[in-house]
Amino acid sequence: MKSIKENFQKAHIVIIGSGIIGKFNALELSEFGFKITIIDPAQHNNSSNAALGMLMGNMYQKRRGRSWNLRKQSIELWPKWIEYLRKFNHELNIDKPLVQLTSNEEKFNKLEKFIHETSDLNLRILDQNSILIKNINKAFQTKNIKGIISFKDGRINPASLLKTIDKYLKNKKINFLKKEIKKIKKTNNQWISTTKDNEEIKSDIVILCNSLKAVDLIDSLSNNIKLKPVLGQAIEVIVNDAEVDLLSLPKQFNIDGKNIIPQSKIKLIIGSTDEYSIKPENNIFEKLTNFLDKKPSWLSKSEISKQWYGIRSRPDGEPSPIMKNFDNGLIVCTGFYKNGFLLAPACSKWVSNEIRDFLS
Ligand SMILES: Cc1cc2nc3c(=O)[nH]c(=O)nc-3n(C[C@H](O)[C@H](O)[C@H](O)COP(=O)(O)OP(=O)(O)OC[C@H]3O[C@@H](n4cnc5c(N)ncnc54)[C@H](O)[C@@H]3O)c2cc1C
């Protein structure tokens, strides 16, 4: 009988899809000595490259169930991963804290109740007399904005993270194939992933991290997996108004569902929308800037300097994400509608535990 170590060293794992989820699975698994191949025809053109990188875990208001457990685990795991990945990029960082704001009294009451009931020292209600809240209300030309602050949540720069993981995977000599998989099948105890140009790649395990296209590769009816596309748009705007200094605002915040990241005194990013389609809707500026009853004058006058979108997959009829082990060497880890960046560490840990059990 082979030892567990031998099984690990001999096992070949194919990861289909190289967004944050595929890459993070490779990162987690590469530590165990497996041979790993990631396959993706378009790794720079996916929803991961459109993300804003907000890590909203600890401020999640429902503190039980699978979603909370994944968030809680990820929020604990992220700082360890960042420290580890700093060997490859010493500037990699989680920018903390994260501020959640609202101008709606009812929503604020809920937030207040949540903070009181949770009594978590990493979460606080923002004092209405604090400089931060005064600056926010001044900038948004209102008096109604209130909110909370989470010292454990924050933001990671998605582009920088993806590049750093690439550097790490290259250093670990992880194979990367720029190909599209059109079919997978199991024969004689081995998985065969067939590319569009009919190359066959054999492996012991296949992990599907290819979002919407996962259903094309498995019998989604018998495996009961349904995914629908949800498009999300973001914009970068330039503010032509000397009256407002965007750097007086928090480094990253959410205001009534919109994520905002000031980039400089005159530039900010706003995202994102939830569009149940694969074609971007028009009047994106209005959609992303109407988070207050009355738009501040500087925002009305601002101009879009960049605009982008990504298409995510949302499980239909079950919660996001889909994490399924079919017990025959096929694992599905996809359907990250929101929060793919936040949840990547916990979900990859689940995958690696399943694989180690399977091979032991
Ligand atoms: C505007 C916007 C803002 C967002 N902001 C945040 C945020 O602040 N925080 C956060 O946590 N999340 C955020 N998200 C969500 C996050 O981007 C997603 O949850 C995450 O990127 C999902 O990653 P993924 O790896 O599952 O999918 P993707 O990144 O879409 O990767 C799937 C990959 O599979 C590949 N593929 C498909 N079919 C095949 C095939 N047959 N063979 C091989 N490869 C294949 C594709 O080419 C693609 O590269 C945001 C999303 C958008 C659109």
PDBQT file of the ligand as one rigid body, heavy atoms in Angstrom, charges set to zero:
ROOT
HETATM    1  C1  LIG A 401     -17.745  44.889 -10.643  1.00  0.00    +0.000 C 
HETATM    2  C2  LIG A 401     -17.495  43.772  -9.662  1.00  0.00    +0.000 A 
HETATM    3  C3  LIG A 401     -17.057  44.068  -8.374  1.00  0.00    +0.000 A 
HETATM    4  C4  LIG A 401     -16.819  43.047  -7.450  1.00  0.00    +0.000 A 
HETATM    5  N1  LIG A 401     -16.348  43.377  -6.222  1.00  0.00    +0.000 NA
HETATM    6  C5  LIG A 401     -16.033  42.383  -5.337  1.00  0.00    +0.000 A 
HETATM    7  C6  LIG A 401     -15.509  42.717  -4.069  1.00  0.00    +0.000 A 
HETATM    8  O1  LIG A 401     -15.346  43.898  -3.734  1.00  0.00    +0.000 OA
HETATM    9  N2  LIG A 401     -15.177  41.696  -3.217  1.00  0.00    +0.000 N 
HETATM   10  C7  LIG A 401     -15.336  40.371  -3.562  1.00  0.00    +0.000 A 
HETATM   11  O2  LIG A 401     -15.012  39.496  -2.763  1.00  0.00    +0.000 OA
HETATM   12  N3  LIG A 401     -15.872  40.049  -4.771  1.00  0.00    +0.000 NA
HETATM   13  C8  LIG A 401     -16.217  41.017  -5.646  1.00  0.00    +0.000 A 
HETATM   14  N4  LIG A 401     -16.756  40.690  -6.868  1.00  0.00    +0.000 N 
HETATM   15  C9  LIG A 401     -17.093  39.292  -7.130  1.00  0.00    +0.000 C 
HETATM   16  C10 LIG A 401     -15.865  38.513  -7.596  1.00  0.00    +0.000 C 
HETATM   17  O3  LIG A 401     -15.310  39.189  -8.687  1.00  0.00    +0.000 OA
HETATM   18  C11 LIG A 401     -16.276  37.106  -7.988  1.00  0.00    +0.000 C 
HETATM   19  O4  LIG A 401     -16.970  36.492  -6.928  1.00  0.00    +0.000 OA
HETATM   20  C12 LIG A 401     -15.026  36.272  -8.319  1.00  0.00    +0.000 C 
HETATM   21  O5  LIG A 401     -14.213  36.960  -9.233  1.00  0.00    +0.000 OA
HETATM   22  C13 LIG A 401     -15.387  34.912  -8.864  1.00  0.00    +0.000 C 
HETATM   23  O6  LIG A 401     -14.182  34.290  -9.238  1.00  0.00    +0.000 OA
HETATM   24  P1  LIG A 401     -14.124  32.942 -10.060  1.00  0.00    +0.000 P 
HETATM   25  O7  LIG A 401     -12.704  32.501 -10.076  1.00  0.00    +0.000 OA
HETATM   26  O8  LIG A 401     -15.151  32.007  -9.533  1.00  0.00    +0.000 OA
HETATM   27  O9  LIG A 401     -14.651  33.319 -11.514  1.00  0.00    +0.000 OA
HETATM   28  P2  LIG A 401     -13.930  34.105 -12.774  1.00  0.00    +0.000 P 
HETATM   29  O10 LIG A 401     -13.012  35.122 -12.232  1.00  0.00    +0.000 OA
HETATM   30  O11 LIG A 401     -15.017  34.528 -13.624  1.00  0.00    +0.000 OA
HETATM   31  O12 LIG A 401     -13.038  32.955 -13.406  1.00  0.00    +0.000 OA
HETATM   32  C14 LIG A 401     -13.583  31.886 -14.130  1.00  0.00    +0.000 C 
HETATM   33  C15 LIG A 401     -12.541  31.468 -15.154  1.00  0.00    +0.000 C 
HETATM   34  O13 LIG A 401     -12.944  30.245 -15.782  1.00  0.00    +0.000 OA
HETATM   35  C16 LIG A 401     -12.448  30.260 -17.100  1.00  0.00    +0.000 C 
HETATM   36  N5  LIG A 401     -13.175  29.258 -17.918  1.00  0.00    +0.000 N 
HETATM   37  C17 LIG A 401     -14.485  29.271 -18.263  1.00  0.00    +0.000 A 
HETATM   38  N6  LIG A 401     -14.768  28.182 -19.014  1.00  0.00    +0.000 NA
HETATM   39  C18 LIG A 401     -13.614  27.470 -19.140  1.00  0.00    +0.000 A 
HETATM   40  C19 LIG A 401     -13.275  26.258 -19.801  1.00  0.00    +0.000 A 
HETATM   41  N7  LIG A 401     -14.191  25.546 -20.485  1.00  0.00    +0.000 N 
HETATM   42  N8  LIG A 401     -11.990  25.817 -19.743  1.00  0.00    +0.000 NA
HETATM   43  C20 LIG A 401     -11.066  26.515 -19.031  1.00  0.00    +0.000 A 
HETATM   44  N9  LIG A 401     -11.329  27.664 -18.381  1.00  0.00    +0.000 NA
HETATM   45  C21 LIG A 401     -12.596  28.144 -18.438  1.00  0.00    +0.000 A 
HETATM   46  C22 LIG A 401     -12.710  31.694 -17.572  1.00  0.00    +0.000 C 
HETATM   47  O14 LIG A 401     -11.898  32.043 -18.680  1.00  0.00    +0.000 OA
HETATM   48  C23 LIG A 401     -12.357  32.483 -16.294  1.00  0.00    +0.000 C 
HETATM   49  O15 LIG A 401     -11.040  32.973 -16.313  1.00  0.00    +0.000 OA
HETATM   50  C24 LIG A 401     -17.020  41.679  -7.817  1.00  0.00    +0.000 A 
HETATM   51  C25 LIG A 401     -17.451  41.381  -9.112  1.00  0.00    +0.000 A 
HETATM   52  C26 LIG A 401     -17.687  42.408 -10.037  1.00  0.00    +0.000 A 
HETATM   53  C27 LIG A 401     -18.149  42.051 -11.410  1.00  0.00    +0.000 C 
ENDROOT
TORSDOF 0
